[in-house]
Amino acid sequence: MSHSHTGSFVMISKGLSILPLALGLFLGLPSCADLPKPSELEALEVLRKSPSAGLAAKRAPALVKGADERLKKSQEEWHSSDLEKSVDDALMGQAKLKHAIALVDQDAAKARIAKAEDDLDAVSEQQEKVNKDLTDMNEKVALLKRLNEKSAALAAETAQAEQERKELAAQMESDRKLAADKADTADKLSAAELALKTADTVQASTYAKAEYAAATDTFHRAQAELQQGNFRGAQMSADIAKKKAEEAVAIAQPIYADKSKADENRARADGLTREASAIAGVEVRRDARGALQRIVLMIPAEQLFTKKQSVITPGRDALLEPVATLMKKKEYQNYPVQIIGFADPRGSSSSLLPLTLARAQSVQTALMSRGVDSKRVMATGQGGSEPIASGKDRNKNNRIEIIFLYQ
């Protein structure tokens, strides 16, 4: 129902949130014992027990705590048979835990770089010592005939040390870039995967096929590029996959929401119709008047009133007890209700209209005395209009209709 509608019909949307529970109870949905544990949840549980997760808990406790909360929530949702939310929370938990583990790996890479820098300092100190020795030997050239040979050996050693220093510096820079590229790629792949899972929650594969397919294909290409060590390519593909997935969500979300809302309204109306049909002495039908959908409970006037009387005959109001109970049920109490009195058109129209209005008001009063909110109920009389029978069955025209309205 559109938020722009005003009046009593706005109340229809306020009861939608309780429909999944009512539907689950009525339809007998399977319990978690009947549903296999989602593979995403199993993967999160295995990852949480890994040694890397233990290190990550010390390095990034907030991320691991968030992953644990998602793990617990996913397990509870699986036990509650809410597989869609369980899968979503399991994937969110994986993303947080993998992020924390990536930080541990990054710290390890930084430690290796620091050690390499220490080794480089040691080589530099050694080189300074060699240079000092070389200076000392040059001062003793007159005393040591073999100085030239030693100087040549020392020069060779110095050159080798310089070459080793350059190689070590190059390796350090390569390790630093590799660690940074791995961390950036992991972050971008996680973001793209999360965007795809978000698209799954609104059935984007159905409502935004082209965008969803493009996002999925590009994400798989990013994974392949990562396996090949093409980090830059993987990052670009992951960014494109995330963008396409977000486009798919933007397209699919309103369609999915409208369909879900229509399904909820239809299911709730079906439940009301079933329950109303179980009330003895009440005939139920469903029809539409323009944009309004109607569930009509028809009660023959003779079951409530003595002939030509507008006050409910003592003892006959018991029929309204189950009707009031139905109107007060939480899942239906936001339906606006119209009570309309009808009469057989054989009488004087000037007398039939006030009679049918008075009867409708009597039924309204009886329902309010049983706890029905007066704000959602209106009573009118239609006199002899809208007859439903003729001949011997003309008496069926004398009736009360209690109408639940929705869109």
C-alpha positions as CSV (number, residue, x, y, z in Angstrom):
1,M,0.0,0.0,0.0
2,S,1.4,3.4,-0.9
3,H,2.5,5.7,2.0
4,S,0.5,8.5,0.3
5,H,-2.8,6.9,1.1
6,T,-4.6,8.6,4.0
7,G,-7.3,7.8,6.5
8,S,-8.1,4.5,7.9
9,F,-6.5,2.6,5.1
10,V,-2.9,3.6,6.2
11,M,-3.4,1.2,9.2
12,I,-3.4,-1.8,6.8
13,S,0.4,-1.6,6.4
14,K,1.2,-1.6,10.1
15,G,0.3,-5.2,10.6
16,L,2.5,-6.7,7.9
17,S,5.5,-7.4,10.1
18,I,3.7,-10.2,11.9
19,L,2.7,-12.1,8.8
20,P,5.8,-14.3,8.4
21,L,5.2,-15.7,11.9
22,A,1.6,-16.4,11.2
23,L,2.4,-17.9,7.8
24,G,5.1,-20.1,9.4
25,L,2.8,-21.5,12.0
26,F,-0.1,-22.0,9.6
27,L,2.0,-23.6,6.7
28,G,4.0,-25.8,9.0
29,L,7.5,-24.7,7.7
30,P,10.3,-27.1,8.5
31,S,12.5,-26.7,11.6
32,C,16.2,-26.4,11.5
33,A,16.4,-30.2,12.1
34,D,14.9,-30.6,8.6
35,L,17.2,-28.1,6.9
36,P,20.9,-28.7,6.2
37,K,23.3,-26.2,7.7
38,P,24.3,-23.6,5.1
39,S,27.7,-24.2,3.6
40,E,28.5,-20.5,4.3
41,L,27.9,-21.1,8.0
42,E,30.0,-24.3,8.0
43,A,32.8,-22.4,6.2
44,L,32.7,-19.6,8.9
45,E,32.8,-22.2,11.7
46,V,35.9,-23.9,10.2
47,L,37.6,-20.6,9.6
48,R,36.9,-19.5,13.2
49,K,38.7,-22.6,14.5
50,S,41.8,-22.1,12.4
51,P,45.1,-21.0,14.1
52,S,45.0,-17.8,11.9
53,A,41.7,-16.8,13.6
54,G,43.4,-17.1,17.0
55,L,46.1,-14.7,15.9
56,A,43.6,-12.4,14.4
57,A,41.6,-12.2,17.6
58,K,44.7,-10.5,19.2
59,R,45.5,-8.3,16.3
60,A,42.0,-7.1,15.4
61,P,39.6,-8.0,18.4
62,A,36.8,-5.7,17.2
63,L,36.7,-7.4,13.8
64,V,36.8,-10.9,15.3
65,K,34.2,-9.9,17.8
66,G,32.0,-8.7,15.0
67,A,32.6,-12.0,13.1
68,D,31.7,-14.0,16.3
69,E,28.5,-12.0,16.6
70,R,27.6,-12.7,13.0
71,L,28.5,-16.4,13.6
72,K,26.2,-16.6,16.6
73,K,23.4,-14.8,14.8
74,S,23.8,-17.0,11.7
75,Q,23.6,-20.1,13.9
76,E,20.4,-18.8,15.6
77,E,18.8,-17.9,12.3
78,W,19.6,-21.4,11.0
79,H,18.0,-22.9,14.1
80,S,15.0,-20.6,13.4
81,S,14.9,-21.9,9.8
82,D,15.7,-18.4,8.4
83,L,18.3,-19.7,5.9
84,E,18.4,-16.5,3.9
85,K,19.4,-14.3,6.9
86,S,21.7,-17.2,8.2
87,V,23.6,-17.2,4.9
88,D,23.8,-13.4,4.8
89,D,25.2,-13.2,8.3
90,A,27.6,-16.1,7.8
91,L,29.1,-14.3,4.7
92,M,29.3,-11.0,6.7
93,G,31.1,-12.9,9.4
94,Q,33.5,-14.5,6.9
95,A,34.3,-11.0,5.4
96,K,35.1,-9.6,8.9
97,L,37.2,-12.6,9.9
98,K,39.1,-12.7,6.6
99,H,39.8,-9.0,7.0
100,A,41.3,-9.6,10.5
101,I,43.4,-12.5,9.2
102,A,44.6,-10.3,6.3
103,L,45.8,-7.7,8.9
104,V,47.8,-10.5,10.7
105,D,49.4,-11.4,7.4
106,Q,50.2,-7.8,6.8
107,D,51.8,-7.5,10.2
108,A,53.9,-10.6,9.5
109,A,55.1,-9.0,6.2
110,K,56.0,-5.8,8.1
111,A,58.0,-7.8,10.6
112,R,60.0,-9.5,7.7
113,I,60.6,-6.0,6.3
114,A,61.9,-4.7,9.6
115,K,64.2,-7.7,10.0
116,A,65.5,-7.1,6.5
117,E,66.2,-3.5,7.4
118,D,68.1,-4.6,10.5
119,D,70.2,-6.9,8.4
120,L,70.8,-4.0,6.0
121,D,72.0,-1.9,8.9
122,A,74.4,-4.7,10.0
123,V,75.8,-4.9,6.4
124,S,76.2,-1.1,6.4
125,E,78.1,-1.3,9.7
126,Q,80.3,-4.1,8.3
127,Q,81.0,-2.0,5.2
128,E,82.0,1.0,7.4
129,K,84.4,-1.3,9.2
130,V,85.9,-2.6,6.0
131,N,86.3,1.0,4.7
132,K,88.1,1.9,8.0
133,D,90.4,-1.1,7.6
134,L,91.1,-0.1,4.1
135,T,92.2,3.3,5.2
136,D,94.4,1.9,7.9
137,M,96.1,-0.4,5.3
138,N,96.7,2.5,2.9
139,E,98.6,4.3,5.7
140,K,100.8,1.3,6.1
141,V,101.6,0.9,2.4
142,A,105.2,1.5,2.9
143,L,105.5,-1.2,5.5
144,L,103.3,-3.9,3.9
145,K,104.4,-5.0,0.5
146,R,101.3,-7.1,0.0
147,L,99.0,-4.1,0.6
148,N,97.9,-4.0,-3.1
149,E,96.7,-7.6,-2.9
150,K,94.8,-7.0,0.3
151,S,93.3,-3.8,-1.1
152,A,92.1,-5.7,-4.2
153,A,90.5,-8.4,-2.0
154,L,88.9,-5.7,0.2
155,A,87.5,-3.9,-2.8
156,A,86.0,-7.1,-4.1
157,E,84.4,-7.7,-0.7
158,T,83.1,-4.2,-0.6
159,A,81.5,-4.6,-4.1
160,Q,79.9,-7.9,-3.1
161,A,78.5,-6.3,0.1
162,E,77.1,-3.4,-2.0
163,Q,75.5,-5.9,-4.4
164,E,74.0,-7.8,-1.5
165,R,72.7,-4.6,0.0
166,K,71.0,-3.6,-3.3
167,E,69.5,-7.1,-3.7
168,L,68.2,-7.0,-0.2
169,A,66.7,-3.6,-0.6
170,A,65.0,-4.7,-3.9
171,Q,63.6,-7.8,-2.1
172,M,62.3,-5.7,0.7
173,E,60.5,-3.3,-1.7
174,S,59.1,-6.3,-3.6
175,D,57.8,-7.9,-0.4
176,R,56.2,-4.6,0.7
177,K,54.4,-4.1,-2.6
178,L,53.3,-7.8,-2.7
179,A,51.8,-7.5,0.9
180,A,50.1,-4.3,0.0
181,D,48.7,-5.7,-3.2
182,K,47.4,-8.8,-1.5
183,A,45.7,-6.8,1.2
184,D,44.1,-4.4,-1.2
185,T,42.9,-7.2,-3.5
186,A,41.4,-9.1,-0.6
187,D,39.5,-6.1,0.6
188,K,38.1,-5.4,-2.9
189,L,37.1,-9.0,-3.5
190,S,35.3,-9.0,-0.1
191,A,33.5,-5.9,-1.0
192,A,32.4,-7.3,-4.3
193,E,31.3,-10.6,-2.8
194,L,29.3,-8.7,-0.2
195,A,27.6,-6.7,-2.9
196,L,26.7,-9.9,-4.8
197,K,25.2,-11.4,-1.6
198,T,23.2,-8.3,-1.1
199,A,21.9,-8.6,-4.6
200,D,20.9,-12.2,-3.8
201,T,18.7,-11.1,-1.0
202,V,16.5,-9.1,-3.4
203,Q,16.6,-11.9,-6.1
204,A,18.5,-9.7,-8.5
205,S,19.3,-12.8,-10.6
206,T,15.6,-12.7,-11.5
207,Y,14.7,-9.0,-11.4
208,A,18.0,-7.6,-12.8
209,K,19.4,-10.5,-14.9
210,A,21.8,-8.6,-17.1
211,E,23.4,-6.6,-14.3
212,Y,23.6,-9.6,-11.9
213,A,25.1,-11.8,-14.6
214,A,27.7,-9.1,-15.4
215,A,28.6,-8.8,-11.8
216,T,29.0,-12.5,-11.3
217,D,31.1,-13.0,-14.4
218,T,33.4,-10.1,-13.5
219,F,33.8,-11.4,-9.9
220,H,34.8,-14.8,-11.2
221,R,37.3,-13.2,-13.5
222,A,38.7,-11.3,-10.5
223,Q,39.2,-14.5,-8.6
224,A,41.0,-16.1,-11.6
225,E,43.3,-13.1,-11.9
226,L,44.1,-13.3,-8.2
227,Q,45.1,-17.0,-8.6
228,Q,47.4,-16.0,-11.5
229,G,49.0,-13.3,-9.3
230,N,47.6,-10.5,-11.4
231,F,46.7,-8.3,-8.4
232,R,46.1,-5.1,-10.3
233,G,43.8,-6.8,-12.8
234,A,41.9,-8.6,-9.9
235,Q,41.4,-5.3,-8.1
236,M,40.0,-3.6,-11.3
237,S,37.7,-6.6,-11.9
238,A,36.5,-6.6,-8.3
239,D,35.6,-2.9,-8.4
240,I,33.6,-3.5,-11.6
241,A,31.8,-6.5,-10.1
242,K,30.9,-4.5,-7.0
243,K,29.5,-1.6,-9.1
244,K,27.5,-4.0,-11.3
245,A,26.1,-5.8,-8.2
246,E,25.1,-2.5,-6.7
247,E,23.3,-1.5,-10.0
248,A,21.5,-4.9,-9.8
249,V,20.4,-4.2,-6.2
250,A,19.1,-0.7,-7.2
251,I,17.0,-2.2,-10.0
252,A,15.8,-5.4,-8.2
253,Q,15.1,-4.0,-4.7
254,P,11.8,-2.0,-5.5
255,I,10.5,-4.9,-7.6
256,Y,11.3,-7.4,-4.9
257,A,9.8,-5.2,-2.2
258,D,6.5,-4.7,-4.2
259,K,6.2,-8.5,-4.8
260,S,6.9,-9.3,-1.2
261,K,4.3,-6.8,0.0
262,A,1.7,-8.1,-2.4
263,D,2.4,-11.7,-1.3
264,E,2.1,-10.7,2.3
265,N,-1.2,-8.9,1.8
266,R,-2.6,-11.8,-0.2
267,A,-1.5,-14.4,2.4
268,R,-3.0,-12.3,5.2
269,A,-6.3,-11.9,3.4
270,D,-6.4,-15.7,2.7
271,G,-6.0,-16.3,6.4
272,L,-8.8,-13.9,7.3
273,T,-11.1,-15.5,4.8
274,R,-10.4,-19.0,6.2
275,E,-11.0,-18.0,9.7
276,A,-14.2,-16.1,8.8
277,S,-15.5,-19.0,6.9
278,A,-15.3,-21.1,10.0
279,I,-17.8,-18.9,11.9
280,A,-21.2,-20.6,12.0
281,G,-24.1,-18.6,10.4
282,V,-21.7,-16.4,8.4
283,E,-21.4,-16.5,4.6
284,V,-18.0,-15.2,3.3
285,R,-17.1,-13.8,-0.1
286,R,-14.3,-11.8,-1.6
287,D,-14.6,-9.1,-4.2
288,A,-13.1,-5.8,-5.3
289,R,-14.5,-2.3,-5.6
290,G,-12.1,-0.3,-7.7
291,A,-8.7,-0.4,-6.0
292,L,-10.2,-1.7,-2.8
293,Q,-10.2,-5.4,-2.0
294,R,-13.1,-6.6,0.2
295,I,-13.7,-9.6,2.4
296,V,-17.4,-9.7,3.1
297,L,-19.0,-11.5,6.1
298,M,-22.8,-11.7,5.3
299,I,-25.2,-12.4,8.2
300,P,-28.9,-12.9,7.5
301,A,-30.9,-10.1,9.4
302,E,-33.2,-12.7,10.9
303,Q,-30.3,-14.2,12.9
304,L,-29.9,-10.9,14.8
305,F,-33.2,-9.0,14.5
306,T,-36.9,-9.6,14.9
307,K,-38.9,-8.6,11.9
308,K,-38.8,-4.8,11.3
309,Q,-36.8,-4.2,14.5
310,S,-33.5,-2.4,14.6
311,V,-32.4,-3.5,18.1
312,I,-30.6,-6.9,18.3
313,T,-33.0,-9.4,19.8
314,P,-31.8,-10.6,23.3
315,G,-29.9,-13.8,23.0
316,R,-29.1,-13.5,19.3
317,D,-26.0,-11.3,19.8
318,A,-23.9,-14.4,20.6
319,L,-23.3,-14.8,16.8
320,L,-21.2,-11.6,17.0
321,E,-18.8,-12.9,19.6
322,P,-16.6,-14.9,17.2
323,V,-16.8,-12.0,14.7
324,A,-15.5,-9.6,17.4
325,T,-12.7,-12.0,18.3
326,L,-11.7,-12.2,14.7
327,M,-11.6,-8.4,14.3
328,K,-9.5,-8.1,17.4
329,K,-6.8,-10.6,16.3
330,K,-3.4,-8.8,16.0
331,E,-2.9,-9.8,12.4
332,Y,-6.2,-8.3,11.3
333,Q,-6.8,-5.4,13.7
334,N,-5.5,-2.8,11.2
335,Y,-8.1,-3.7,8.6
336,P,-10.7,-0.9,8.3
337,V,-14.2,-2.4,8.7
338,Q,-17.5,-1.2,7.2
339,I,-20.8,-2.5,8.5
340,I,-23.7,-2.1,6.0
341,G,-27.4,-2.9,6.6
342,F,-29.4,-4.0,3.6
343,A,-33.2,-4.7,3.2
344,D,-35.5,-6.2,0.7
345,P,-36.6,-3.5,-1.7
346,R,-40.3,-4.3,-1.4
347,G,-40.9,-1.8,1.4
348,S,-40.9,2.0,1.3
349,S,-37.5,3.3,0.5
350,S,-38.0,6.2,3.0
351,S,-38.4,3.7,5.8
352,L,-35.9,1.0,4.7
353,L,-32.9,3.4,4.7
354,P,-33.2,4.4,8.4
355,L,-34.0,0.8,9.4
356,T,-30.9,-0.6,7.7
357,L,-28.7,2.2,9.2
358,A,-30.1,1.6,12.7
359,R,-29.4,-2.2,12.3
360,A,-25.8,-1.5,11.2
361,Q,-25.3,0.8,14.1
362,S,-26.7,-1.8,16.5
363,V,-24.1,-4.3,15.2
364,Q,-21.4,-1.7,15.5
365,T,-22.3,-1.0,19.1
366,A,-22.4,-4.8,19.9
367,L,-18.9,-5.2,18.4
368,M,-17.5,-2.2,20.3
369,S,-18.9,-3.6,23.6
370,R,-16.8,-6.7,22.9
371,G,-13.6,-4.6,22.6
372,V,-13.5,-3.7,18.9
373,D,-11.8,-0.3,18.4
374,S,-14.5,2.2,17.3
375,K,-11.9,4.1,15.2
376,R,-11.7,1.4,12.6
377,V,-15.4,0.7,12.2
378,M,-18.0,2.7,10.3
379,A,-21.7,1.8,9.9
380,T,-24.0,2.7,7.0
381,G,-27.4,1.7,5.7
382,Q,-28.2,1.0,2.1
383,G,-31.9,0.4,2.3
384,G,-33.2,-1.8,-0.5
385,S,-30.3,-1.2,-2.8
386,E,-28.1,-4.1,-4.0
387,P,-30.7,-7.0,-3.7
388,I,-29.1,-10.5,-4.0
389,A,-32.2,-12.6,-4.3
390,S,-35.7,-12.6,-5.7
391,G,-38.9,-14.7,-5.5
392,K,-39.1,-17.1,-2.6
393,D,-35.6,-16.2,-1.6
394,R,-36.2,-12.5,-1.3
395,N,-35.8,-12.6,2.5
396,K,-32.0,-13.0,1.9
397,N,-31.9,-9.4,0.9
398,N,-32.4,-8.5,4.6
399,R,-28.9,-8.8,5.7
400,I,-25.9,-7.3,7.5
401,E,-22.6,-7.2,5.7
402,I,-19.4,-6.8,7.8
403,I,-16.7,-5.9,5.3
404,F,-12.9,-5.9,5.9
405,L,-11.2,-3.5,3.5
406,Y,-7.6,-3.6,2.1
407,Q,-5.6,-2.8,-1.0
